Amino acid sequence: MSITDKPWLTSYDPKVPRSINYRIEPVTAILDRAAEEFPGKPAIRFKNYQINYSRLKSQAGRFAAGLARLGVAPGDRVGIMLPNLPQTILSYWGVLKAGATVVMINPLYMETELSHIIRDSGLKTLIILDLLWAKQEKFLRSLPISTFLVTRIGQALGFPLNWLYALKAWRQGQSPTLPRRDTRVRPWGETLRGPRELHHAPEDPKTALAMLQYTGGTTGLPKGVMLSHYNLGVNVQQAHAILHAIGRMPETFLGLLPFFHIYGLTVGINFATDCRATIVPMPRFDPLETVKAIDHYKPTVFPGTPSVYQALLQLKNLANYDLKSLRFFISGSAPLPQATTQRFSELTSAEIVEGYGLSEASPVTHLNPLVGTRKTGSIGLPFPDTTARVVDLADGKTPLRPGLPGELVIKGPQVMSGYWNQPQETALALKDGWLHTGDVAVMDEQGYFFIVDRLKDLIISGGYNIYPREIEEVLMSHPKVAEAAAVGVPHPSRGEVVKAFVVPKPDQSLTRQEIMAFCKERLAAYKAPKVVEFRERLPKTFVGKVLRRALRQEDSQPPV
């Protein structure tokens, strides 16, 4: 392609290269370099617990050796089902150093979702929080898992908080005991006790599988996105090129985005470690606790989502907390309203950088310039060595001129090799090397891209991706439901929430509370419908397909 085919190259900041000479290495080399160059720099801070880079690397190596003693071999899949804790970060690096493949799992998943991911990935080892284990022990024991490594929040605390937390948990009945005679269930800390370290390096980082990142699809069942060590490492190097000012000064990253999400993992762990930054994990999002953490830890970089920023702005006492340490906000997963950008700039003087990505691309493909022009509503410019096109919706091939809407397709070294055991789905997503995003976009004359619609009926609520088909399957399993559809409707703080349209069976009486309770038992809380509307019929095409877009258009106002 000529420069006229890549107009974004002329819109780059002067310090951003048009192409990068990438390091071909395992993604764990990021941690190794940080430990070598800044061994005493705090890598993680959590409450009164702190670990430096030298010790984090050593502990990751011991954890890898411990996994090997348990029978984990290179190429095996290991699940990590934890909130944002120091153990999450250490486990991530340890699994990779064992030569195994990481499978990050949302701790909010219910049994159906968990069962599919565990069986589809073939993982035999699962790292899990004790509270989650106690909640789902009976179900988890039924799965083909050979080893459960169970950790406690208290293991992420130093003395005396670890003792105080244990006492409080015991008093509140939240201190489950592990079965002593079950060899399948082992304490997480046991894996760190051996003196030996293991630092396995794959022979070919370009093909060695580092992660299976599960993401939904048109079928409603999550698909395992295959990301290599090279994919993940390249995306970090690309991010460094665009975000060229981050990492030049001592940085502290607020680890609020879930690490089980590819955006949170890439930016909050991989990129943060490559910046030699201190990571401050936060297990859950609470607006007040978040501003208290900013005031206390003085982070400089805050990766987040629009719904997070909007929720913080709704705090009545926000002005009582010092947010001036923040230098950069990195926003993704949904469009960032201009009013939110302006308000945060006034409060913090920080730069807000909006971008775009998807699991299939490790995930970031576009980002607004750090210094140059940022256009309202734009996802920014493609990363170096990332080619993006807007193609005709009818044939999926013909590039369109600037200003015309079409499907956004992407090609670059951060793009996945395909979906795990899903050749047909892979063929639909990857065509002639181009990743078809399913998003409708427009590119302007300067190479800035704007997302204007979605081909898929994806619902984005609070940064989480929700697929209507999965919700509809649950609704249709209700004995009183004849037809159902799920769509996203606007919400002032979460971006969207799920609305269910339900057609009851003849002579059946249904209530909103009955539907919501039924869904809450079978879906993660953020997926359960927040609004329910009963209909006599649903709008359909002439072949009987429900018109979700028509339903969204009918209900374009935020719910009360």
C-alpha positions as CSV (number, residue, x, y, z in Angstrom):
1,M,0.0,0.0,0.0
2,S,1.2,3.5,-0.7
3,I,1.2,6.4,1.7
4,T,-2.2,7.5,0.2
5,D,-3.5,4.1,1.3
6,K,-2.3,4.7,4.8
7,P,-3.1,8.4,5.5
8,W,-2.7,7.8,9.2
9,L,1.1,7.7,8.8
10,T,1.2,11.4,8.3
11,S,-1.0,11.9,11.4
12,Y,1.4,10.1,13.7
13,D,3.3,12.1,16.4
14,P,6.8,12.9,15.2
15,K,8.3,10.4,17.6
16,V,6.1,7.5,16.4
17,P,7.9,5.2,13.9
18,R,6.0,4.0,10.8
19,S,7.4,0.5,11.3
20,I,9.1,-1.3,14.2
21,N,11.9,-3.9,14.2
22,Y,10.1,-6.3,16.6
23,R,11.8,-8.4,19.2
24,I,11.0,-12.1,18.6
25,E,10.9,-13.4,22.2
26,P,8.7,-15.0,24.8
27,V,6.3,-12.5,26.4
28,T,8.0,-13.4,29.7
29,A,11.1,-11.5,28.5
30,I,9.2,-8.3,29.5
31,L,9.3,-9.4,33.2
32,D,12.9,-10.6,32.9
33,R,14.1,-7.2,31.5
34,A,12.3,-5.3,34.2
35,A,13.9,-7.5,36.9
36,E,17.3,-7.1,35.4
37,E,17.2,-3.3,35.0
38,F,15.1,-2.4,38.0
39,P,15.4,-5.3,40.5
40,G,14.4,-3.2,43.6
41,K,11.6,-1.3,41.9
42,P,8.2,-2.3,43.4
43,A,6.3,-4.4,40.9
44,I,3.1,-4.8,42.8
45,R,1.5,-2.9,45.7
46,F,-1.6,-4.2,47.4
47,K,-2.7,-2.9,50.8
48,N,0.3,-3.5,53.0
49,Y,1.9,-6.0,50.6
50,Q,4.7,-5.2,48.2
51,I,7.0,-7.2,46.0
52,N,9.8,-5.9,43.8
53,Y,10.7,-7.0,40.3
54,S,13.6,-9.2,41.2
55,R,11.4,-11.2,43.7
56,L,8.4,-11.3,41.3
57,K,10.6,-12.9,38.6
58,S,12.0,-15.4,41.1
59,Q,8.6,-16.3,42.5
60,A,7.2,-16.7,39.0
61,G,10.1,-19.1,38.3
62,R,9.3,-21.1,41.5
63,F,5.6,-21.2,40.7
64,A,6.5,-22.5,37.2
65,A,8.7,-25.2,38.8
66,G,5.8,-26.0,41.2
67,L,3.4,-26.5,38.3
68,A,5.9,-28.8,36.6
69,R,6.1,-30.9,39.8
70,L,2.3,-31.2,39.6
71,G,2.6,-32.5,36.0
72,V,2.0,-29.4,34.0
73,A,3.9,-29.7,30.8
74,P,4.7,-27.1,28.0
75,G,1.6,-26.6,25.9
76,D,-0.8,-27.6,28.7
77,R,-3.6,-25.2,29.4
78,V,-3.9,-23.7,32.9
79,G,-6.9,-21.7,34.0
80,I,-6.7,-18.6,36.2
81,M,-10.0,-17.7,37.8
82,L,-9.2,-14.9,40.1
83,P,-10.1,-11.2,40.7
84,N,-7.3,-8.7,40.4
85,L,-4.9,-9.7,43.1
86,P,-1.1,-10.1,43.4
87,Q,-1.6,-13.8,43.0
88,T,-3.2,-13.2,39.6
89,I,-0.1,-11.5,38.3
90,L,2.3,-14.0,39.8
91,S,0.2,-16.9,38.5
92,Y,0.1,-15.4,35.0
93,W,3.8,-15.1,34.7
94,G,4.4,-18.4,36.4
95,V,2.1,-20.3,34.0
96,L,3.9,-18.8,31.0
97,K,7.4,-19.6,32.5
98,A,6.2,-23.2,32.8
99,G,5.7,-23.2,29.0
100,A,2.0,-23.6,29.5
101,T,-0.9,-21.7,28.0
102,V,-2.9,-19.2,30.1
103,V,-6.7,-19.4,30.1
104,M,-8.0,-16.4,31.9
105,I,-11.5,-17.0,33.3
106,N,-14.0,-14.5,34.6
107,P,-14.8,-15.3,38.3
108,L,-18.4,-14.2,37.7
109,Y,-19.1,-16.9,35.2
110,M,-21.9,-19.3,36.0
111,E,-21.8,-23.1,35.6
112,T,-22.8,-23.3,31.9
113,E,-20.1,-20.7,30.9
114,L,-17.4,-22.3,33.1
115,S,-18.2,-25.8,31.9
116,H,-17.9,-24.9,28.2
117,I,-14.6,-23.0,28.6
118,I,-13.0,-25.8,30.8
119,R,-14.1,-28.6,28.5
120,D,-13.3,-26.7,25.3
121,S,-9.8,-25.6,26.3
122,G,-9.0,-29.0,27.8
123,L,-7.4,-27.4,30.9
124,K,-6.4,-29.8,33.7
125,T,-5.3,-27.2,36.3
126,L,-7.4,-24.4,37.7
127,I,-6.2,-21.6,39.9
128,I,-9.1,-20.3,42.0
129,L,-10.0,-18.2,45.0
130,D,-11.1,-20.1,48.1
131,L,-14.5,-18.2,48.2
132,L,-15.2,-19.2,44.6
133,W,-14.2,-22.8,45.3
134,A,-16.5,-23.0,48.3
135,K,-19.4,-21.6,46.3
136,Q,-19.1,-24.0,43.4
137,E,-17.2,-27.0,44.9
138,K,-19.8,-29.6,43.9
139,F,-19.9,-28.4,40.3
140,L,-16.2,-28.0,39.9
141,R,-15.5,-31.5,41.2
142,S,-17.7,-32.8,38.3
143,L,-15.4,-31.3,35.7
144,P,-12.3,-33.1,34.2
145,I,-9.8,-31.1,36.2
146,S,-6.9,-32.9,37.8
147,T,-5.6,-30.1,40.1
148,F,-7.2,-27.1,41.8
149,L,-4.8,-24.6,43.3
150,V,-6.8,-22.6,45.8
151,T,-5.6,-19.2,47.1
152,R,-6.9,-16.8,49.8
153,I,-7.1,-13.0,49.8
154,G,-5.0,-13.1,53.0
155,Q,-2.1,-14.4,51.0
156,A,-1.9,-11.0,49.3
157,L,-1.6,-9.2,52.6
158,G,1.4,-8.6,54.9
159,F,1.5,-8.9,58.7
160,P,-0.7,-7.9,60.6
161,L,-3.4,-7.4,58.0
162,N,-3.2,-11.1,56.9
163,W,-4.0,-12.2,60.5
164,L,-6.7,-9.6,60.9
165,Y,-8.3,-10.5,57.6
166,A,-8.3,-14.2,58.5
167,L,-9.9,-13.5,61.9
168,K,-12.6,-11.3,60.2
169,A,-13.3,-13.9,57.5
170,W,-13.6,-16.7,60.2
171,R,-16.1,-14.6,62.2
172,Q,-18.2,-13.9,59.1
173,G,-18.1,-17.5,58.0
174,Q,-16.1,-16.7,54.9
175,S,-13.0,-18.9,55.7
176,P,-13.7,-22.2,53.9
177,T,-11.4,-25.1,54.8
178,L,-9.9,-27.2,52.1
179,P,-10.3,-31.0,52.1
180,R,-7.1,-32.5,53.5
181,R,-7.2,-35.9,51.8
182,D,-8.2,-34.8,48.3
183,T,-5.0,-34.7,46.3
184,R,-6.9,-32.7,43.6
185,V,-7.3,-29.7,45.8
186,R,-4.0,-28.0,46.9
187,P,-3.1,-24.7,48.5
188,W,-1.8,-22.2,46.0
189,G,1.2,-21.3,48.2
190,E,2.4,-24.9,48.1
191,T,3.5,-24.3,44.5
192,L,6.0,-21.6,45.6
193,R,7.8,-23.7,48.3
194,G,10.4,-25.5,46.2
195,P,13.9,-24.0,45.8
196,R,14.1,-24.6,42.1
197,E,13.1,-22.1,39.4
198,L,11.8,-22.8,35.9
199,H,12.1,-20.3,33.1
200,H,11.0,-22.2,30.0
201,A,11.5,-20.4,26.7
202,P,9.5,-21.6,23.7
203,E,11.4,-22.5,20.6
204,D,9.4,-20.3,18.3
205,P,7.5,-17.4,20.0
206,K,5.6,-16.7,16.8
207,T,3.8,-20.0,17.0
208,A,4.0,-20.9,20.7
209,L,0.5,-20.4,22.2
210,A,0.7,-18.0,25.2
211,M,-3.1,-17.5,25.8
212,L,-6.5,-18.8,25.0
213,Q,-8.7,-15.7,25.5
214,Y,-12.3,-16.7,25.3
215,T,-14.7,-14.3,23.6
216,G,-18.3,-14.7,22.5
217,G,-19.6,-15.0,19.0
218,T,-22.7,-15.4,16.8
219,T,-23.3,-18.8,18.3
220,G,-23.5,-17.5,21.8
221,L,-20.7,-19.9,22.9
222,P,-17.4,-18.4,23.7
223,K,-14.5,-19.1,21.3
224,G,-10.9,-19.5,22.4
225,V,-8.8,-16.8,20.6
226,M,-5.3,-18.2,20.0
227,L,-2.7,-15.6,20.9
228,S,1.0,-16.4,20.6
229,H,3.9,-15.0,22.7
230,Y,4.8,-12.9,19.6
231,N,1.2,-11.5,19.3
232,L,1.2,-10.3,22.9
233,G,4.8,-9.0,22.8
234,V,4.2,-7.2,19.6
235,N,1.1,-5.4,20.9
236,V,3.1,-4.1,23.9
237,Q,5.9,-2.8,21.6
238,Q,3.3,-1.1,19.4
239,A,1.6,0.5,22.4
240,H,5.0,1.8,23.5
241,A,5.5,3.4,20.2
242,I,2.2,5.3,20.2
243,L,2.3,6.0,24.0
244,H,5.9,7.2,23.7
245,A,5.8,9.4,26.8
246,I,4.6,6.7,29.2
247,G,7.5,4.9,30.9
248,R,10.0,7.7,30.6
249,M,9.2,8.7,34.2
250,P,8.5,6.3,37.2
251,E,5.0,5.0,36.6
252,T,2.3,3.5,38.7
253,F,-0.6,1.8,37.0
254,L,-4.0,1.5,38.7
255,G,-5.0,-2.2,38.0
256,L,-8.7,-1.7,38.0
257,L,-9.6,-3.3,34.6
258,P,-10.1,-7.0,35.2
259,F,-7.0,-8.9,34.3
260,F,-9.1,-11.8,33.0
261,H,-10.1,-9.4,30.2
262,I,-7.6,-9.0,27.4
263,Y,-7.6,-5.2,27.6
264,G,-6.9,-5.3,31.3
265,L,-4.2,-8.0,30.9
266,T,-2.4,-6.4,28.0
267,V,-2.4,-2.8,29.4
268,G,-2.6,-3.5,33.1
269,I,0.1,-6.3,33.3
270,N,2.1,-6.7,30.1
271,F,2.4,-3.0,29.1
272,A,2.7,-1.8,32.7
273,T,5.6,-4.3,33.3
274,D,7.3,-3.2,30.1
275,C,7.1,0.3,31.5
276,R,8.8,-1.0,34.7
277,A,5.8,0.4,36.5
278,T,4.3,-0.5,39.9
279,I,0.9,-2.2,39.5
280,V,-1.8,-1.5,42.0
281,P,-4.4,-4.3,41.6
282,M,-8.0,-3.6,42.6
283,P,-10.2,-6.7,43.0
284,R,-13.4,-4.9,42.2
285,F,-14.7,-1.5,41.1
286,D,-16.2,0.7,43.7
287,P,-16.2,4.4,42.8
288,L,-15.4,5.7,46.3
289,E,-12.7,3.0,46.9
290,T,-11.2,3.9,43.5
291,V,-10.7,7.6,44.3
292,K,-9.4,6.6,47.7
293,A,-6.8,4.4,46.0
294,I,-5.8,7.2,43.7
295,D,-5.4,9.5,46.6
296,H,-3.3,7.0,48.5
297,Y,-1.2,5.2,45.9
298,K,-0.7,8.2,43.6
299,P,-1.0,6.3,40.3
300,T,0.2,8.0,37.1
301,V,-1.7,5.8,34.5
302,F,-5.3,4.8,34.8
303,P,-6.5,2.3,32.1
304,G,-10.3,2.2,32.3
305,T,-13.6,2.3,30.4
306,P,-16.1,5.1,29.8
307,S,-18.5,3.6,32.3
308,V,-15.8,3.7,35.0
309,Y,-15.0,7.3,34.4
310,Q,-18.6,8.3,34.3
311,A,-19.3,6.5,37.6
312,L,-16.4,8.4,39.2
313,L,-17.7,11.7,38.1
314,Q,-21.0,11.0,39.8
315,L,-19.4,10.9,43.2
316,K,-20.6,13.9,45.2
317,N,-17.3,14.2,47.2
318,L,-15.0,13.7,44.3
319,A,-13.3,17.1,44.9
320,N,-12.2,16.0,48.3
321,Y,-9.7,13.5,46.9
322,D,-6.4,14.3,45.2
323,L,-6.3,13.0,41.6
324,K,-3.5,15.2,40.4
325,S,-1.0,12.3,40.3
326,L,-2.7,11.0,37.2
327,R,-0.9,11.8,34.0
328,F,-2.7,9.5,31.5
329,F,-6.1,7.9,31.2
330,I,-6.3,5.2,28.6
331,S,-9.9,4.5,27.5
332,G,-11.3,1.6,25.5
333,S,-14.2,-0.9,25.0
334,A,-16.8,1.8,24.2
335,P,-17.0,5.4,22.9
336,L,-16.0,8.0,25.5
337,P,-18.4,10.9,25.7
338,Q,-16.8,14.3,25.1
339,A,-18.3,15.7,28.4
340,T,-16.6,13.0,30.3
341,T,-13.3,13.8,28.7
342,Q,-13.6,17.5,29.5
343,R,-14.6,17.0,33.1
344,F,-11.7,14.6,33.9
345,S,-9.2,17.0,32.2
346,E,-10.4,19.7,34.5
347,L,-10.1,17.6,37.6
348,T,-6.7,15.9,36.9
349,S,-4.9,17.7,34.0
350,A,-4.3,14.2,32.7
351,E,-4.3,13.3,29.1
352,I,-7.1,11.0,28.0
353,V,-6.2,8.7,25.2
354,E,-9.0,6.8,23.5
355,G,-8.5,3.6,21.5
356,Y,-10.0,0.5,20.0
357,G,-9.2,-3.2,20.0
358,L,-10.7,-6.7,20.2
359,S,-9.6,-10.0,21.7
360,E,-8.6,-11.3,18.3
361,A,-5.9,-8.6,18.0
362,S,-4.2,-8.9,21.4
363,P,-6.3,-6.5,21.7
364,V,-5.3,-3.0,20.6
365,T,-5.3,-1.9,17.0
366,H,-6.0,1.8,17.1
367,L,-5.2,4.7,19.5
368,N,-5.4,8.4,19.4
369,P,-2.1,10.3,19.3
370,L,-0.5,11.2,22.6
371,V,0.5,14.7,21.6
372,G,-1.1,15.3,18.2
373,T,-4.7,15.9,17.2
374,R,-7.4,13.9,19.0
375,K,-10.7,13.9,17.3
376,T,-13.9,13.7,19.3
377,G,-15.6,10.3,18.8
378,S,-12.6,8.8,17.0
379,I,-10.9,5.6,18.0
380,G,-7.7,7.1,16.6
381,L,-5.0,5.8,14.2
382,P,-3.9,2.3,13.4
383,F,-0.8,1.1,15.3
384,P,2.5,0.9,13.4
385,D,2.5,-2.1,11.0
386,T,-1.2,-2.3,11.4
387,T,-3.2,-1.9,8.2
388,A,-6.9,-1.0,8.6
389,R,-9.5,-0.7,5.8
390,V,-13.2,0.1,5.6
391,V,-14.6,-2.3,3.1
392,D,-17.9,-2.7,1.3
393,L,-20.6,-4.3,3.4
394,A,-21.9,-6.3,0.5
395,D,-18.8,-8.1,-0.7
396,G,-16.5,-7.6,2.3
397,K,-13.5,-6.9,0.1
398,T,-13.8,-3.6,-1.8
399,P,-12.0,-0.8,0.0
400,L,-14.1,2.3,0.4
401,R,-13.0,5.9,0.1
402,P,-12.8,8.2,3.2
403,G,-16.2,9.2,4.6
404,L,-18.1,6.1,3.5
405,P,-19.2,3.5,6.1
406,G,-18.3,-0.1,5.8
407,E,-16.9,-3.0,7.8
408,L,-13.6,-2.4,9.6
409,V,-11.0,-5.0,8.7
410,I,-7.5,-5.2,10.1
411,K,-4.2,-6.8,9.3
412,G,-1.2,-6.8,11.6
413,P,1.4,-8.9,13.6
414,Q,-0.8,-8.7,16.7
415,V,-3.7,-10.5,15.0
416,M,-4.6,-14.0,16.3
417,S,-3.8,-17.2,14.4
418,G,-7.4,-18.3,14.7
419,Y,-10.0,-19.8,17.1
420,W,-9.2,-22.9,19.1
421,N,-10.7,-26.0,17.4
422,Q,-13.0,-23.7,15.4
423,P,-11.8,-23.8,11.7
424,Q,-15.1,-22.7,10.3
425,E,-15.3,-19.7,12.7
426,T,-11.7,-18.9,11.9
427,A,-12.4,-18.9,8.2
428,L,-15.3,-16.4,8.8
429,A,-13.1,-14.1,10.8
430,L,-9.8,-14.3,8.9
431,K,-10.1,-13.9,5.1
432,D,-6.9,-13.4,3.1
433,G,-5.1,-12.4,6.2
434,W,-7.7,-9.7,7.1
435,L,-9.4,-9.8,10.4
436,H,-13.1,-8.9,10.0
437,T,-14.2,-7.1,13.1
438,G,-17.9,-7.0,12.5
439,D,-17.9,-3.3,13.3
440,V,-19.1,-0.6,10.9
441,A,-16.6,2.3,10.7
442,V,-15.7,5.4,8.7
443,M,-12.2,6.6,8.0
444,D,-11.5,10.3,7.3
445,E,-8.9,11.9,5.0
446,Q,-6.3,12.1,7.8
447,G,-6.6,8.3,8.6
448,Y,-8.7,8.7,11.8
449,F,-11.3,5.9,12.3
450,F,-14.8,6.3,13.8
451,I,-17.0,3.4,14.8
452,V,-20.6,4.2,13.7
453,D,-22.4,0.9,14.2
454,R,-22.0,-2.8,14.9
455,L,-22.7,-5.7,12.5
456,K,-23.0,-8.0,15.4
457,D,-25.6,-7.5,18.1
458,L,-23.0,-7.1,20.8
459,I,-24.1,-5.4,24.0
460,I,-21.3,-3.6,25.9
461,S,-22.3,-3.0,29.5
462,G,-19.7,-1.5,31.9
463,G,-16.9,-2.6,29.6
464,Y,-18.2,-6.2,29.5
465,N,-19.2,-7.9,26.2
466,I,-22.6,-9.5,26.3
467,Y,-24.0,-11.6,23.5
468,P,-27.8,-11.6,23.1
469,R,-28.0,-15.2,21.8
470,E,-26.7,-16.5,25.2
471,I,-29.4,-14.5,27.1
472,E,-32.1,-15.6,24.7
473,E,-31.2,-19.2,25.2
474,V,-31.7,-18.8,28.9
475,L,-35.0,-17.0,28.4
476,M,-36.3,-19.6,26.0
477,S,-35.6,-22.3,28.5
478,H,-38.2,-20.9,30.8
479,P,-41.3,-23.1,30.6
480,K,-43.7,-20.1,30.2
481,V,-41.8,-18.3,27.5
482,A,-42.8,-18.7,23.8
483,E,-40.3,-16.2,22.2
484,A,-37.6,-13.9,23.5
485,A,-35.1,-11.3,22.3
486,A,-32.3,-9.4,24.1
487,V,-30.9,-6.1,23.1
488,G,-28.8,-3.4,24.6
489,V,-30.5,-0.1,25.6
490,P,-28.7,3.1,26.7
491,H,-27.8,3.5,30.4
492,P,-26.3,6.7,31.9
493,S,-23.3,5.1,33.6
494,R,-22.9,1.6,32.2
495,G,-23.2,2.6,28.5
496,E,-25.8,-0.1,27.9
497,V,-27.8,-2.6,29.9
498,V,-29.6,-5.7,28.7
499,K,-33.3,-5.4,28.0
500,A,-35.4,-8.6,27.4
501,F,-38.4,-8.7,25.2
502,V,-40.6,-11.7,26.2
503,V,-43.6,-13.3,24.6
504,P,-45.4,-15.5,27.1
505,K,-46.9,-18.8,26.0
506,P,-50.7,-18.6,25.6
507,D,-52.7,-18.6,28.9
508,Q,-49.5,-18.2,30.9
509,S,-48.9,-15.5,33.4
510,L,-45.4,-14.0,33.8
511,T,-43.9,-11.2,35.9
512,R,-40.8,-9.1,35.5
513,Q,-39.5,-10.4,38.8
514,E,-39.9,-14.0,37.8
515,I,-38.0,-13.5,34.5
516,M,-35.2,-11.6,36.3
517,A,-34.8,-14.1,39.1
518,F,-34.7,-17.0,36.5
519,C,-31.9,-15.3,34.6
520,K,-29.9,-14.4,37.7
521,E,-29.7,-18.0,38.6
522,R,-28.3,-18.9,35.1
523,L,-26.2,-15.9,34.0
524,A,-23.5,-13.8,35.5
525,A,-25.0,-10.7,37.2
526,Y,-23.8,-8.3,34.5
527,K,-25.5,-10.3,31.8
528,A,-28.9,-10.7,33.5
529,P,-31.6,-8.4,32.0
530,K,-32.1,-5.2,33.9
531,V,-35.3,-4.3,32.0
532,V,-38.1,-6.7,30.9
533,E,-40.9,-5.9,28.5
534,F,-43.7,-8.3,27.6
535,R,-45.0,-8.4,24.0
536,E,-47.7,-10.3,22.1
537,R,-45.2,-10.7,19.2
538,L,-41.7,-9.7,18.1
539,P,-40.8,-7.9,14.8
540,K,-39.3,-10.4,12.3
541,T,-37.9,-10.7,8.8
542,F,-39.8,-12.6,6.1
543,V,-37.7,-15.7,7.0
544,G,-38.7,-15.4,10.7
545,K,-35.5,-13.9,12.1
546,V,-36.1,-11.5,15.0
547,L,-35.2,-7.9,14.1
548,R,-33.1,-6.8,17.2
549,R,-32.3,-3.5,15.5
550,A,-35.9,-2.6,15.3
551,L,-36.3,-3.4,19.0
552,R,-33.4,-1.2,19.9
553,Q,-34.7,1.7,17.8
554,E,-38.1,1.4,19.6
555,D,-36.4,1.8,22.9
556,S,-33.6,4.4,22.5
557,Q,-34.1,6.3,25.8
558,P,-32.2,5.3,29.0
559,P,-34.2,3.3,31.5
560,V,-35.3,5.1,34.6
